[in-house]
Amino acid sequence: MDFLQLNSLNSPVDSAVYSLALKADLQNKLFGQHIASSIILEAVSRFMSNENPMKPLVLSLHGPTGTGKSFASQLIAENIFKVGMNSSFIHLFSSTLHFPHKSKFKTYETQLQQLIKGIVTNCERSMFIFDEMDKMHPGLIDSIKSFLGYHNMLDGVSYQRAIFIFLSNTGGDMITQKALDFWKEGREREEIELQDLEKSLSESAFNNENGLWHSSLIDENLVDFFIPFLPLEHRHVFQCVMAEMRARNLQPDKNVAHRFTRDFEYFPNFFRVFSFKGCKTVESNLNFYI
C-alpha cells in the first residue's frame, strides 16, 4: 500500500507540501541554528520527494544540551505525520530508559530488531529517533545497521523509505569552543559554516569511547549527515520564551521573557553570552514567571 493512500491520522502528509511547511517551522520555531536548519531542510525535503531512495535517511544531530536537537526531530515528525509524535509509526528510544542494562544487550537487540521490522512493515515511511546515543551500547547500534544500508529487501521488508535520527551530546564541547572563538574574534555566529565545525566534530566523535563512534556505522558510512547544533545566546532564549507563550495561547509578554532570560545562567562569566542549558527548562519553568 502506498504511504500517501493510508486513510489514517497516522499516515504521512503529502510530500509536495512538506518542504514549505518544514521550512516555515525551522525558521519560526528553531532558534539560533542556521547550519542545522539548512541541512535538515535540504536533506529531509529531498528524501521525502524521492519515491525510490536507495537507502533510509540517517541523520546524526550533535551539540550541547538544550540547543534544539530533540525539538528539531519533533518538527520533522510533525511535518511528516498528521499527528506528529503521536503517530504509531514514530518511535522514540532513550538509551538510559529503554536500554539501561548492559547485561540484557541480547534481549534488547532482539526486541529492537523485531520492533523496527514490525513498524516498517506497516508503514514504509516510519521514523525512529534514538536519544542519548553517546550512552547506547555500541553492539546494540550495530544490531540495526542492516536496516540502514543499501538493501532492496531484508526478509521481505524494504527500509529504504524510513528515517533514522540519532541525538547526541557528543561533540558539544568542540562546537561550543568554535562558537566562543568566533565571539572572541568579534564575528557573528551566522558566519559559522559547516566546514568550520566538521573537523572538530569528527575529532570529537572518533575520540569518544561510547555509542555511535564505537560502532561500525561510522566505518561503513551509513550516516548521511552529521548536523551540529550551536550553543544558544541570550536572544535565542528570549525567543524560546516568547514562542512558548504563543504555544500556550497566551499573549507574548516581553517583560516576562526578559525576566526569565535574565535569571538564566550564561558563560563566559561577566560577558554572559551563551546559555548553559539552552532552552531546555523554558517549558517547565515558565509558570513561575507568568
C-alpha positions as CSV (number, residue, x, y, z in Angstrom):
1,M,0.0,0.0,0.0
2,D,1.4,3.4,-0.9
3,F,2.0,5.5,2.1
4,L,0.1,8.5,0.7
5,Q,-3.0,6.3,0.4
6,L,-3.2,5.3,4.1
7,N,-6.5,6.5,5.4
8,S,-5.3,7.3,8.9
9,L,-4.2,10.2,11.0
10,N,-1.0,8.2,11.4
11,S,-0.2,8.5,7.7
12,P,2.4,10.8,6.4
13,V,1.4,14.1,4.8
14,D,1.8,14.8,1.1
15,S,5.5,15.3,0.3
16,A,4.6,18.2,-2.1
17,V,3.5,20.3,0.9
18,Y,6.2,19.0,3.2
19,S,9.2,21.3,2.2
20,L,7.4,24.6,2.6
21,A,5.8,23.7,5.9
22,L,9.1,22.4,7.3
23,K,11.0,25.5,6.1
24,A,8.5,27.7,7.9
25,D,8.7,25.7,11.1
26,L,12.5,25.7,11.1
27,Q,12.6,29.5,10.5
28,N,10.0,30.4,13.1
29,K,10.5,27.8,15.8
30,L,14.1,26.5,15.8
31,F,16.2,29.5,17.0
32,G,19.9,30.1,16.6
33,Q,20.6,27.1,14.4
34,H,21.2,28.4,10.9
35,I,23.5,25.5,10.0
36,A,21.3,22.7,11.3
37,S,18.1,24.3,9.8
38,S,19.7,24.5,6.4
39,I,21.0,20.9,6.4
40,I,17.8,19.4,7.8
41,L,15.6,21.2,5.3
42,E,17.7,20.2,2.3
43,A,18.2,16.6,3.5
44,V,14.7,15.7,4.6
45,S,12.9,17.6,1.8
46,R,15.0,15.9,-0.8
47,F,14.5,12.5,0.8
48,M,10.7,12.9,1.1
49,S,10.3,13.9,-2.5
50,N,12.3,10.8,-3.7
51,E,9.9,8.0,-4.3
52,N,12.7,5.4,-4.7
53,P,15.6,6.3,-2.3
54,M,18.5,3.9,-2.3
55,K,18.7,3.8,1.5
56,P,17.0,5.1,4.6
57,L,17.7,8.7,5.6
58,V,20.1,8.6,8.6
59,L,20.7,11.9,10.5
60,S,23.0,12.4,13.4
61,L,22.4,15.5,15.5
62,H,25.1,16.8,17.8
63,G,25.5,19.7,20.3
64,P,25.2,20.8,23.9
65,T,22.0,20.2,25.9
66,G,19.0,22.5,25.3
67,T,20.1,23.6,21.8
68,G,17.1,22.0,19.9
69,K,18.1,18.6,18.8
70,S,15.0,16.8,20.1
71,F,12.9,19.7,19.1
72,A,14.2,19.6,15.5
73,S,13.3,15.9,15.4
74,Q,9.8,16.8,16.6
75,L,9.4,19.4,13.8
76,I,10.5,16.8,11.2
77,A,7.9,14.4,12.6
78,E,5.1,16.9,12.8
79,N,5.6,17.8,9.2
80,I,5.6,14.2,8.0
81,F,2.8,12.8,10.1
82,K,-0.6,14.4,10.7
83,V,-0.5,13.7,14.4
84,G,3.2,14.3,14.7
85,M,5.0,12.5,17.6
86,N,1.7,10.7,18.5
87,S,1.8,8.7,15.3
88,S,2.3,4.9,15.9
89,F,4.8,5.0,13.0
90,I,7.2,7.1,15.0
91,H,9.2,5.6,17.8
92,L,11.4,7.4,20.3
93,F,14.1,5.4,22.1
94,S,16.0,6.8,25.1
95,S,19.2,4.8,25.8
96,T,19.0,5.2,29.6
97,L,15.3,4.5,29.7
98,H,14.9,1.7,27.2
99,F,18.3,0.0,27.3
100,P,19.6,0.6,30.8
101,H,21.3,-2.7,31.5
102,K,24.4,-3.9,29.5
103,S,23.8,-7.4,30.7
104,K,20.5,-7.5,28.8
105,F,22.1,-6.5,25.5
106,K,21.0,-9.6,23.6
107,T,17.4,-9.2,24.7
108,Y,17.4,-5.5,23.7
109,E,18.9,-6.5,20.4
110,T,16.1,-9.0,19.5
111,Q,13.3,-6.7,20.7
112,L,14.7,-3.7,18.8
113,Q,15.1,-5.5,15.6
114,Q,11.6,-7.0,15.8
115,L,10.0,-3.7,16.7
116,I,11.6,-1.8,13.8
117,K,10.7,-4.6,11.4
118,G,7.1,-4.6,12.6
119,I,6.6,-0.8,12.3
120,V,8.2,-0.5,8.9
121,T,6.1,-3.5,7.6
122,N,3.0,-1.4,8.4
123,C,4.4,1.9,7.1
124,E,7.5,2.2,5.0
125,R,7.8,5.9,5.8
126,S,8.3,5.2,9.5
127,M,10.6,7.3,11.7
128,F,12.9,6.2,14.5
129,I,14.6,8.6,16.9
130,F,17.4,7.4,19.2
131,D,18.2,9.8,22.0
132,E,21.4,9.7,24.1
133,M,23.4,7.8,21.5
134,D,26.6,8.5,23.4
135,K,25.2,6.3,26.2
136,M,24.0,3.5,23.9
137,H,25.8,0.1,23.8
138,P,27.9,0.0,20.6
139,G,26.8,-3.5,19.9
140,L,23.1,-2.5,20.1
141,I,23.7,0.2,17.5
142,D,25.5,-2.3,15.2
143,S,22.5,-4.6,15.5
144,I,20.4,-2.2,13.5
145,K,23.0,-1.3,10.8
146,S,21.4,-3.8,8.3
147,F,18.3,-1.6,8.3
148,L,20.4,1.5,7.4
149,G,22.2,0.2,4.3
150,Y,21.6,-0.2,0.6
151,H,19.2,-3.2,0.6
152,N,16.2,-3.5,-1.5
153,M,14.7,-6.1,0.8
154,L,15.5,-7.7,4.1
155,D,13.3,-10.7,4.9
156,G,10.7,-9.3,2.6
157,V,10.7,-5.8,4.1
158,S,12.1,-2.6,2.5
159,Y,13.6,0.0,4.9
160,Q,14.7,2.4,2.1
161,R,12.0,5.0,2.8
162,A,12.3,5.1,6.6
163,I,14.1,7.8,8.6
164,F,16.5,7.2,11.5
165,I,17.6,10.1,13.7
166,F,20.4,9.9,16.3
167,L,20.7,12.5,19.0
168,S,23.9,13.0,21.0
169,N,25.8,15.5,23.1
170,T,29.0,14.1,21.6
171,G,31.0,17.0,20.0
172,G,29.1,19.6,22.1
173,D,32.3,20.9,23.8
174,M,34.1,21.3,20.4
175,I,31.1,23.0,18.9
176,T,30.8,25.4,21.8
177,Q,34.5,26.2,21.7
178,K,34.2,27.1,18.0
179,A,31.3,29.4,18.8
180,L,33.3,31.0,21.6
181,D,36.3,31.5,19.2
182,F,34.0,33.4,16.7
183,W,32.6,35.5,19.5
184,K,36.1,36.4,20.8
185,E,37.1,37.4,17.3
186,G,34.1,39.7,17.1
187,R,32.5,37.6,14.4
188,E,28.7,36.9,14.1
189,R,27.6,33.4,14.8
190,E,25.8,33.4,11.5
191,E,29.3,33.5,9.9
192,I,30.0,30.0,11.2
193,E,29.7,27.5,8.4
194,L,29.6,23.7,8.4
195,Q,33.2,23.4,7.3
196,D,34.2,25.4,10.4
197,L,32.8,22.6,12.6
198,E,33.3,19.4,10.6
199,K,36.9,18.8,11.6
200,S,36.2,19.5,15.3
201,L,33.1,17.3,15.3
202,S,34.9,14.5,13.6
203,E,37.8,14.6,16.0
204,S,35.5,14.6,19.0
205,A,33.4,11.8,17.5
206,F,36.2,9.4,16.8
207,N,37.8,10.1,20.2
208,N,34.6,9.3,22.1
209,E,34.7,5.9,23.8
210,N,31.0,5.0,23.6
211,G,27.9,4.9,21.4
212,L,27.8,5.6,17.7
213,W,31.5,6.3,17.5
214,H,32.5,2.9,18.7
215,S,30.2,1.1,16.2
216,S,30.6,0.1,12.6
217,L,28.1,2.7,11.4
218,I,31.0,5.1,11.0
219,D,33.3,2.8,9.1
220,E,30.6,1.8,6.7
221,N,29.4,5.4,6.1
222,L,25.8,4.6,7.0
223,V,25.1,8.1,8.5
224,D,24.1,10.5,5.7
225,F,24.5,13.8,7.6
226,F,26.3,14.9,10.8
227,I,24.5,18.0,11.9
228,P,26.0,20.4,14.5
229,F,23.8,22.5,16.9
230,L,25.4,25.7,18.3
231,P,25.1,26.9,21.9
232,L,22.2,29.4,22.3
233,E,22.7,33.1,23.2
234,H,20.5,35.3,25.4
235,R,18.5,36.5,22.4
236,H,17.6,32.9,21.5
237,V,16.4,32.0,25.0
238,F,14.2,35.2,24.8
239,Q,12.8,33.9,21.5
240,C,12.1,30.5,23.1
241,V,10.2,32.1,26.0
242,M,8.1,34.2,23.6
243,A,7.4,31.1,21.4
244,E,6.4,29.0,24.5
245,M,3.8,31.7,25.5
246,R,2.4,31.6,22.0
247,A,2.2,27.8,22.1
248,R,0.1,28.1,25.2
249,N,-2.2,30.6,23.5
250,L,-1.0,33.4,25.8
251,Q,-0.3,36.9,24.8
252,P,3.5,37.1,24.5
253,D,4.8,39.4,27.2
254,K,8.3,40.8,26.6
255,N,8.7,41.8,30.2
256,V,8.1,38.2,31.3
257,A,10.6,37.0,28.7
258,H,13.2,39.5,29.8
259,R,12.8,38.5,33.4
260,F,13.0,34.8,32.5
261,T,16.1,35.1,30.4
262,R,17.8,37.4,32.9
263,D,17.7,34.6,35.5
264,F,19.3,32.0,33.3
265,E,23.0,31.0,33.7
266,Y,25.3,32.1,31.0
267,F,29.0,31.9,30.1
268,P,31.7,33.1,29.9
269,N,31.5,34.9,33.3
270,F,30.7,38.6,33.2
271,F,30.0,38.6,29.5
272,R,27.1,36.1,29.8
273,V,26.9,35.3,26.1
274,F,25.9,31.6,25.9
275,S,23.2,29.8,27.9
276,F,24.4,26.8,29.9
277,K,21.1,25.0,29.4
278,G,20.0,26.5,26.2
279,C,16.2,26.5,26.1
280,K,15.9,23.2,28.0
281,T,14.0,24.4,31.0
282,V,11.8,27.1,29.4
283,E,8.7,24.9,29.2
284,S,8.9,23.6,32.8
285,N,9.9,26.9,34.5
286,L,7.7,29.4,32.6
287,N,4.8,29.1,35.0
288,F,6.9,30.7,37.8
289,Y,7.1,33.9,35.7
290,I,3.6,34.2,34.5
